[in-house]
């Protein structure tokens, strides 16, 4: 995650708690999957998004957590949040500083 990301979130008008949450979610993804920047450069972004995908059917079927990290609480909702954080970061990469 690039150092300018926090500033970009501020410039986009996100509240402080949202910024902290998105940063923490990306940090957790990077802890278990490596640099998101490298993932995007290698063309592995879509695969990472797919890893974070857990549908209502998956929940109904009680399928296991598809990620490398433990999720406490509702798996589908939590993974949707991580996926949203990853998509927001991708938007930053496409439109933010250095784009």
Contact map, one row per residue, 1 for C-alpha under 8 A:
111010000000000000000000011000000011100000000000000000000000000000000000000000000000000000000000000
111110000000000000000000000000000000100000000000000000000000000000000000000000000000000000000000000
111111000000000000000000000000000000000000000000000000000000000000000000000000000000000000000000000
011111110000000000000000000000000000000000000000000000000000000000000000000000000000000000000000100
111111111000000000000000000000000000000000000000000000000000000000000000000000000000000010010001000
001111111100000000100010000000000000000000000000000000000000000000000000000000000000000000000000000
000111111110000000000000000000000000000000000000000000000000000000000000000000000000000000000000000
000111111111000000000000000000000000000000000000000000000000000000000000000000000000000000010001100
000011111111110000100000000000000000000000000000000000000000000000000000000000000000000000000000000
000001111111111100100000000000000000000000000000000000000000000000000000000000000000000000000000000
000000111111110000000000000000000000000000000000000000000000000000000000000000000000000000000000000
000000011111110000000000000000000000000000000000000000000000000000000000000000000000000000000000000
000000001111111000000000000000000000000000000000000000000000000000000000000000000000000000000000000
000000001111111101100000000000000000000000000000000000000000000000000000000000000000000000000000000
000000000100111111100000000000000000000000000000000000000000000000000000000000000000000000000000000
000000000100011111110000000000000000000000000000000000000000000000000000000000000000000000000000000
000000000000001111111000000000000000000000000000000000000000000000000000000000000000000000000000000
000000000000011111111100000000000000000000000000000000000000000000000000000000000000000000000000000
000001001100011111111110000000000000000000000000000000000000000000000000000000000000000000000000000
000000000000000111111111000000000000000000000000000000000000000000000000000000000000000000000000000
000000000000000011111111100000000000000000000000000000000000000000000000000000000000000000000000000
000000000000000001111111110000000000000000000000000000000000000000000000000000000000100000000000000
000001000000000000111111111000000000000000000000000000000000000000000000000000000000000000000000000
000000000000000000011111111100000000000000000000000000000000000000000000000000000000000000000000000
000000000000000000001111111110000000000000000000000000000000000000000000000000000100100000000000000
100000000000000000000111111111000000000000000000000000000000000000000000000000000100110000000000000
100000000000000000000011111111100000000000000000000000000000000000000000000000000000000000000000000
000000000000000000000001111111110000000000000000000000000000000000000000000000000000000000000000000
000000000000000000000000111111111101000000000000000000000000000000000000000000000100000000000000000
000000000000000000000000011111111111000000000000000000000000000000000000000000000000000000000000000
000000000000000000000000001111111100000000000000000000000000000000000000000000000000000000000000000
000000000000000000000000000111111100000000000000000000000000000000011000000000000000000000000000000
000000000000000000000000000011111111000000000000000000000000000000010000000000000000000000000000000
000000000000000000000000000011111111011000000000000000000000000000000000000000000000000000000000000
100000000000000000000000000001001111111000000000000000000000000000000000000000000000000000000000000
100000000000000000000000000011001111111100001000000000000000000000000000000000000000000000000000000
110000000000000000000000000000000011111110000000000000000000000000000000000000000000000000000000000
000000000000000000000000000000000111111111000000000000000000000000000000000000000000000000000000000
000000000000000000000000000000000111111111111000000000000000000000000000000000000000000000000000000
000000000000000000000000000000000001111111111000000000000000000000000000000000000000000000000000000
000000000000000000000000000000000000111111110000000000000000000000000000000000000000000000000000000
000000000000000000000000000000000000011111111000000000000000000000000000000000000000000000000000000
000000000000000000000000000000000000001111111100000000000000000000000000000000000000000000000000000
000000000000000000000000000000000000001111111111000000000000000000000000000000000000000000000000000
000000000000000000000000000000000001001101111111100000000000000000000000000000000000000000000000000
000000000000000000000000000000000000000000111111110000000000000000000000000000000000000000000000000
000000000000000000000000000000000000000000011111111000000000000000000000000000000000000000000000000
000000000000000000000000000000000000000000011111111100000000000000000000000000000000000000000000000
000000000000000000000000000000000000000000001111111110000000000000000000000000000010010000000000000
000000000000000000000000000000000000000000000111111110000000000000000000000000000000000000000000000
000000000000000000000000000000000000000000000011111110000000000001100000000000000000000000000000000
000000000000000000000000000000000000000000000001111111000000000001100000000000110110000000000000000
000000000000000000000000000000000000000000000000111111100000000000000000000100110010000000000000000
000000000000000000000000000000000000000000000000000111110110000001000000001100110000000000000000000
000000000000000000000000000000000000000000000000000011111110000000000000000100000000000000000000000
000000000000000000000000000000000000000000000000000001111111000000000000000100000000000000000000000
000000000000000000000000000000000000000000000000000000111111100000000000000000000000000000000000000
000000000000000000000000000000000000000000000000000001111111111000000000000000000000000000000000000
000000000000000000000000000000000000000000000000000001111111111000000000001100000000000000000000000
000000000000000000000000000000000000000000000000000000011111111000000000000000000000000000000000000
000000000000000000000000000000000000000000000000000000001111111000000000000000000000000000000000000
000000000000000000000000000000000000000000000000000000000111111100000000000000000000000000000000000
000000000000000000000000000000000000000000000000000000000111111110000000000000000000000000000000000
000000000000000000000000000000000000000000000000000000000000011111000000000000000000000000000000000
000000000000000000000000000000000000000000000000000000000000001111100110001000000000000000000000000
000000000000000000000000000000000000000000000000001101000000000111110000000000000000000000000000000
000000000000000000000000000000000000000000000000001100000000000011111100000000000000000000000000000
000000000000000000000000000000011000000000000000000000000000000001111100000000000000000000000000000
000000000000000000000000000000010000000000000000000000000000000000111110000000000000000000000000000
000000000000000000000000000000000000000000000000000000000000000010111111000000000000000000000000000
000000000000000000000000000000000000000000000000000000000000000010001111111001000000000000000000000
000000000000000000000000000000000000000000000000000000000000000000000111111000000000000000000000000
000000000000000000000000000000000000000000000000000000000000000000000011111001000000000000000000000
000000000000000000000000000000000000000000000000000000000000000000000011111111000000000000000000000
000000000000000000000000000000000000000000000000000001000010000010000011111111100000000000000000000
000000000000000000000000000000000000000000000000000011110010000000000000011111110000000000000000000
000000000000000000000000000000000000000000000000000000000000000000000000011111111000000000000000000
000000000000000000000000000000000000000000000000000000000000000000000010111111111100000000000000000
000000000000000000000000000000000000000000000000000111000000000000000000001111111110000000000000000
000000000000000000000000000000000000000000000000000111000000000000000000000111111111000000000000000
000000000000000000000000000000000000000000000000000000000000000000000000000011111111100000000000000
000000000000000000000000110010000000000000000000000100000000000000000000000001111111110000000000000
000000000000000000000000000000000000000000000000100110000000000000000000000000111111111000000000000
000000000000000000000000000000000000000000000000000000000000000000000000000000011111111100000000000
000000000000000000000100110000000000000000000000000000000000000000000000000000001111111110000000000
000000000000000000000000010000000000000000000000100000000000000000000000000000000111111111000000000
000000000000000000000000000000000000000000000000000000000000000000000000000000000011111111100000000
000000000000000000000000000000000000000000000000000000000000000000000000000000000001111111110000000
000010000000000000000000000000000000000000000000000000000000000000000000000000000000111111111000000
000000000000000000000000000000000000000000000000000000000000000000000000000000000000011111111100000
000000000000000000000000000000000000000000000000000000000000000000000000000000000000001111111111000
000010010000000000000000000000000000000000000000000000000000000000000000000000000000000111111111100
000000000000000000000000000000000000000000000000000000000000000000000000000000000000000011111111111
000000000000000000000000000000000000000000000000000000000000000000000000000000000000000001111111001
000000000000000000000000000000000000000000000000000000000000000000000000000000000000000000111111101
000010010000000000000000000000000000000000000000000000000000000000000000000000000000000000111111111
000100010000000000000000000000000000000000000000000000000000000000000000000000000000000000011011111
000000000000000000000000000000000000000000000000000000000000000000000000000000000000000000001001111
000000000000000000000000000000000000000000000000000000000000000000000000000000000000000000001111111
